[in-house]
């Protein structure tokens, strides 16, 4: 009887450690992305804006965001003045095939501005072309929920509404003028002068975190994900051979 209980406990431990290993293995994807981003940032040059290198060179530059030649933009949902924005519309509805009809979110569409903006530091300024830009820690300027017609709206804020409501979630991120930005892109020459733009493989990368802080965060992501996977794998192997 005792041997049976020990065997069942060992089997349960093996199952739990295996599930932990699989779950933490998914974190390795985050670690891989963090490693790729860290490597590209470390390989790129980081000159002041007055000393940008020749066209085709990857750079990491920072400065304060300002309006470009076309002036400031207006964020679609919040109406805030900005130099860049992104909006996302998510469909939200209960999934009848899940336990308690868990809410399922589907991205319906995204839209973001492509109007160039200016980045300025103490040495000069450069125009940034945000085609296919991706952002890190950008301020969320709007989030709302619009229920489907005929659905109960509920009371209170969107977060307090009944979880079974179906409808659309609207989100907006916008960069206000004067925001300090880190920008990773490629130097290019246009008729009007030098710009920083997306290369053929990646879009322009924009972050509100300074370069040292961003690099430290990527290293921490790599370390924590790798440590969690190694610990769970060691626990699974231990449960197999003890």
LOVEXVEX-237328 format. One record per residue (C-alpha): residue in three letters; x, y, z. Coordinates in nm, 4 decimals, m for minus. Example, Ala and Ser with C-alpha at 12.3 -4.5 7.8 and 13.67 -1.06 7.14 Angstrom:
2
> residuo/xx/yy/zz
> ALA/1.2300/m0.4500/0.7800
> SER/1.3670/m0.1060/0.7140
//
This chain:
242
> residuo/xx/yy/zz
> UNK/0.0000/0.0000/0.0000
> UNK/0.2785/0.2392/0.0910
> UNK/0.4639/0.1491/m0.2286
> UNK/0.1476/0.2235/m0.4284
> UNK/0.1110/0.5656/m0.2655
> UNK/0.4784/0.6409/m0.3280
> UNK/0.4393/0.5364/m0.6911
> UNK/0.1344/0.7565/m0.7407
> UNK/0.3072/1.0499/m0.5760
> UNK/0.6114/1.0013/m0.7999
> UNK/0.3933/0.9842/m1.1110
> UNK/0.2112/1.3018/m1.0089
> UNK/0.5456/1.4738/m0.9482
> UNK/0.6708/1.3663/m1.2901
> UNK/0.3580/1.5000/m1.4571
> UNK/0.3831/1.8317/m1.2728
> UNK/0.7527/1.8777/m1.3491
> UNK/0.6931/1.7843/m1.7142
> UNK/0.4160/2.0441/m1.7403
> UNK/0.6458/2.3014/m1.5791
> UNK/0.9214/2.2139/m1.8260
> UNK/0.6874/2.2577/m2.1232
> UNK/0.5513/2.5860/m1.9839
> UNK/0.8935/2.7316/m1.9150
> UNK/1.0129/2.6050/m2.2525
> UNK/0.7716/2.8543/m2.4088
> UNK/0.9611/3.1270/m2.2234
> UNK/1.2651/3.0382/m2.4332
> UNK/1.0882/3.2015/m2.7279
> UNK/1.0878/3.5266/m2.5303
> UNK/1.4534/3.4726/m2.4458
> UNK/1.5349/3.4155/m2.8133
> UNK/1.3598/3.7358/m2.9193
> UNK/1.5325/3.9263/m2.6404
> UNK/1.8695/3.7825/m2.7459
> UNK/1.8105/3.8776/m3.1097
> UNK/1.7104/4.2335/m3.0200
> UNK/2.0029/4.2695/m2.7784
> UNK/2.2511/4.1438/m3.0383
> UNK/2.1262/4.3812/m3.3077
> UNK/2.1386/4.6777/m3.0700
> UNK/2.4894/4.5944/m2.9562
> UNK/2.6113/4.5589/m3.3144
> UNK/2.4593/4.8890/m3.4261
> UNK/2.6499/5.2147/m3.4002
> UNK/2.5269/5.4750/m3.1498
> UNK/2.6529/5.8122/m3.2740
> UNK/2.5240/6.1592/m3.1840
> UNK/2.2824/6.2870/m3.4465
> UNK/2.5358/6.5293/m3.5951
> UNK/2.7721/6.2391/m3.6743
> UNK/2.5430/5.9870/m3.8435
> UNK/2.7412/5.7369/m4.0538
> UNK/2.7006/5.6572/m4.4220
> UNK/2.3793/5.5250/m4.5721
> UNK/2.3037/5.1588/m4.5053
> UNK/2.4513/5.1590/m4.1535
> UNK/2.2430/5.0355/m3.8613
> UNK/2.2271/5.2875/m3.5779
> UNK/2.0794/5.3305/m3.2324
> UNK/2.0025/5.6963/m3.1673
> UNK/1.8139/5.8774/m2.8945
> UNK/1.6643/6.2198/m2.8512
> UNK/1.3396/6.4071/m2.8001
> UNK/1.0530/6.3496/m3.0415
> UNK/0.9303/6.6499/m3.2381
> UNK/0.6878/6.7064/m3.5218
> UNK/0.8127/6.6355/m3.8722
> UNK/0.7659/6.8511/m4.1829
> UNK/0.3921/6.7665/m4.1924
> UNK/0.3352/6.8881/m3.8378
> UNK/0.1802/6.7146/m3.5391
> UNK/m0.0702/6.4315/m3.5766
> UNK/m0.3961/6.3777/m3.3900
> UNK/m0.4463/6.0381/m3.2263
> UNK/m0.7749/5.8871/m3.3556
> UNK/m0.9360/5.7875/m3.0242
> UNK/m0.7900/6.0147/m2.7579
> UNK/m0.7554/6.3200/m2.9830
> UNK/m0.4109/6.3856/m2.8323
> UNK/m0.1442/6.5728/m3.0274
> UNK/0.1334/6.3267/m3.1123
> UNK/0.4152/6.2447/m3.3527
> UNK/0.3201/5.8740/m3.3926
> UNK/0.0280/5.6527/m3.2985
> UNK/m0.0934/5.2955/m3.3260
> UNK/m0.4449/5.1613/m3.2786
> UNK/m0.5693/4.8034/m3.2388
> UNK/m0.9251/4.6695/m3.2541
> UNK/m0.9867/4.3346/m3.0820
> UNK/m1.3009/4.1248/m3.1088
> UNK/m1.4064/3.9864/m2.7716
> UNK/m1.6622/3.7090/m2.7235
> UNK/m1.7167/3.3932/m2.5163
> UNK/m1.5848/3.0713/m2.6681
> UNK/m1.8525/2.8014/m2.6175
> UNK/m1.5899/2.5271/m2.6566
> UNK/m1.3971/2.6342/m2.3438
> UNK/m1.4607/2.5859/m1.9741
> UNK/m1.7055/2.8496/m1.8464
> UNK/m1.6989/2.9976/m2.1995
> UNK/m1.3688/3.1750/m2.1516
> UNK/m1.3470/3.5084/m2.3316
> UNK/m1.1612/3.4763/m2.6625
> UNK/m0.9829/3.7790/m2.8125
> UNK/m0.9171/3.8094/m3.1856
> UNK/m0.7214/4.0950/m3.3419
> UNK/m0.9421/4.2433/m3.6135
> UNK/m0.7074/4.5089/m3.7481
> UNK/m0.4332/4.7548/m3.6639
> UNK/m0.3465/5.0970/m3.7973
> UNK/m0.0487/5.3164/m3.7258
> UNK/0.0839/5.6411/m3.8593
> UNK/0.3609/5.6498/m4.1185
> UNK/0.4193/6.0245/m4.1125
> UNK/0.7898/6.1033/m4.0471
> UNK/0.8782/6.2698/m3.7179
> UNK/1.1914/6.4462/m3.5993
> UNK/1.4333/6.3173/m3.3349
> UNK/1.6529/6.5846/m3.1770
> UNK/1.9456/6.5678/m2.9353
> UNK/2.1967/6.8329/m2.8219
> UNK/2.4003/6.7937/m3.1391
> UNK/2.1378/6.8016/m3.4100
> UNK/1.8240/6.6427/m3.5515
> UNK/1.7229/6.3681/m3.7940
> UNK/1.3983/6.2677/m3.9585
> UNK/1.2649/5.9207/m3.8655
> UNK/1.0388/5.7283/m4.1041
> UNK/0.8190/5.4974/m3.8908
> UNK/0.7104/5.2508/m4.1609
> UNK/0.6190/4.9176/m3.9965
> UNK/0.7428/5.0548/m3.6645
> UNK/0.7317/4.8432/m3.3492
> UNK/0.7235/4.9933/m3.0021
> UNK/0.8482/4.9185/m2.6530
> UNK/0.6882/5.0684/m2.3408
> UNK/0.4917/5.3226/m2.5396
> UNK/0.2193/5.5086/m2.3451
> UNK/m0.1318/5.3671/m2.3749
> UNK/m0.3495/5.6716/m2.4415
> UNK/m0.6894/5.5071/m2.4877
> UNK/m0.8671/5.1818/m2.4040
> UNK/m1.2399/5.1264/m2.4271
> UNK/m1.4937/4.8513/m2.4820
> UNK/m1.7857/4.8761/m2.7246
> UNK/m2.0494/4.6055/m2.6701
> UNK/m2.2304/4.4496/m2.9622
> UNK/m2.5666/4.6015/m3.0455
> UNK/m2.8285/4.4442/m2.8238
> UNK/m2.5753/4.3309/m2.5612
> UNK/m2.6044/4.4608/m2.2019
> UNK/m2.3541/4.7356/m2.1378
> UNK/m2.3271/4.6742/m1.7636
> UNK/m2.2213/4.9284/m1.5022
> UNK/m1.8947/5.0954/m1.4166
> UNK/m1.5688/5.1072/m1.6107
> UNK/m1.4901/4.8626/m1.8970
> UNK/m1.2941/4.6454/m1.6546
> UNK/m1.6015/4.6144/m1.4304
> UNK/m1.8427/4.5078/m1.7001
> UNK/m1.9827/4.1588/m1.7112
> UNK/m1.7212/3.9162/m1.8420
> UNK/m1.9653/3.7572/m2.0890
> UNK/m2.0259/4.0788/m2.2859
> UNK/m1.9342/4.0508/m2.6542
> UNK/m1.8003/4.3413/m2.8523
> UNK/m1.4789/4.5193/m2.9475
> UNK/m1.1893/4.6481/m2.7412
> UNK/m1.0250/4.9622/m2.8792
> UNK/m0.6675/5.0465/m2.7820
> UNK/m0.4413/5.3329/m2.8781
> UNK/m0.0753/5.4136/m2.8154
> UNK/0.0641/5.7574/m2.8973
> UNK/0.3964/5.9378/m2.8630
> UNK/0.3588/6.2952/m2.7434
> UNK/0.6003/6.5652/m2.8664
> UNK/0.8944/6.6022/m2.6303
> UNK/0.9022/6.2315/m2.5365
> UNK/1.2532/6.0912/m2.4995
> UNK/1.2953/5.8046/m2.7470
> UNK/1.5427/5.5338/m2.8350
> UNK/1.5259/5.4558/m3.2083
> UNK/1.6896/5.1632/m3.3870
> UNK/1.6959/5.1762/m3.7659
> UNK/1.9093/5.2201/m4.0749
> UNK/2.0588/5.5409/m4.2115
> UNK/1.9329/5.6351/m4.5580
> UNK/1.9700/5.9362/m4.7838
> UNK/1.6720/6.1150/m4.9317
> UNK/1.6419/6.4208/m5.1514
> UNK/1.5924/6.6347/m4.8420
> UNK/1.8844/6.4848/m4.6498
> UNK/1.9621/6.1962/m4.4147
> UNK/1.6875/5.9930/m4.2434
> UNK/1.6663/5.6950/m4.0094
> UNK/1.4276/5.4353/m4.1486
> UNK/1.3368/5.0666/m4.1436
> UNK/1.5649/4.8204/m4.3184
> UNK/1.4487/4.5378/m4.5468
> UNK/1.4224/4.2834/m4.2638
> UNK/1.2894/4.4794/m3.9649
> UNK/1.0732/4.7832/m3.9113
> UNK/1.1850/5.0874/m3.7195
> UNK/1.2125/5.0080/m3.3472
> UNK/1.1000/5.2746/m3.0986
> UNK/1.1354/5.2581/m2.7205
> UNK/1.0762/5.5020/m2.4362
> UNK/1.3466/5.3293/m2.2297
> UNK/1.7086/5.4544/m2.2455
> UNK/1.9518/5.2189/m2.4177
> UNK/2.1246/5.0953/m2.0963
> UNK/1.7878/5.0258/m1.9288
> UNK/1.6532/4.8457/m2.2355
> UNK/1.9667/4.6316/m2.2704
> UNK/1.9570/4.5377/m1.9015
> UNK/1.5912/4.4382/m1.9367
> UNK/1.6707/4.2096/m2.2323
> UNK/1.9559/4.0462/m2.0407
> UNK/1.7251/3.9915/m1.7421
> UNK/1.4623/3.8326/m1.9679
> UNK/1.7217/3.5952/m2.1115
> UNK/1.8576/3.5075/m1.7664
> UNK/1.5192/3.4502/m1.5997
> UNK/1.3728/3.2465/m1.8879
> UNK/1.6829/3.0295/m1.9153
> UNK/1.7030/2.9767/m1.5388
> UNK/1.3330/2.8839/m1.5146
> UNK/1.3652/2.6302/m1.7964
> UNK/1.6841/2.4799/m1.6536
> UNK/1.5290/2.4478/m1.3061
> UNK/1.2106/2.2818/m1.4322
> UNK/1.4065/2.0459/m1.6580
> UNK/1.6345/1.9490/m1.3702
> UNK/1.3283/1.8818/m1.1541
> UNK/1.1755/1.6605/m1.4225
> UNK/1.4960/1.4596/m1.4693
> UNK/1.5307/1.4232/m1.0931
> UNK/1.1739/1.2875/m1.0696
> UNK/1.2573/1.0302/m1.3393
> UNK/1.5763/0.8933/m1.1914
> UNK/1.5106/0.9008/m0.8167
//
